Amino acid sequence: ACKWSPELAAACEIWKAIKFEFEPVDKLDK
């Protein structure tokens, strides 16, 4: 999915990292 441009690829990587960081916190919060 993240292959249109370097900017979008970088944003996708950051978004995946953010999801990876906050998903466990979200589960613990519930």
C-alpha positions as CSV (number, residue, x, y, z in Angstrom):
1,A,0.0,0.0,0.0
2,C,2.8,2.5,0.9
3,K,4.5,2.7,-2.4
4,W,3.3,5.9,-4.0
5,S,6.0,8.3,-2.9
6,P,8.8,8.6,-0.3
7,E,6.6,11.0,1.7
8,L,3.6,8.7,1.8
9,A,5.8,5.7,2.6
10,A,7.5,7.5,5.5
11,A,4.1,8.6,6.8
12,C,2.8,5.1,6.6
13,E,5.8,3.8,8.5
14,I,5.3,6.5,11.2
15,W,1.6,5.6,11.4
16,K,2.4,1.9,11.8
17,A,4.9,2.8,14.5
18,I,2.3,4.9,16.3
19,K,-0.3,2.1,16.1
20,F,2.3,-0.4,17.4
21,E,3.1,1.9,20.3
22,F,-0.5,2.8,21.3
23,E,-2.4,-0.4,20.6
24,P,-1.2,-2.2,23.8
25,V,-1.9,0.9,25.8
26,D,-5.4,1.0,24.4
27,K,-6.0,-2.6,25.3
28,L,-4.7,-2.1,28.8
29,D,-6.9,1.0,29.2
30,K,-10.0,-1.1,28.5
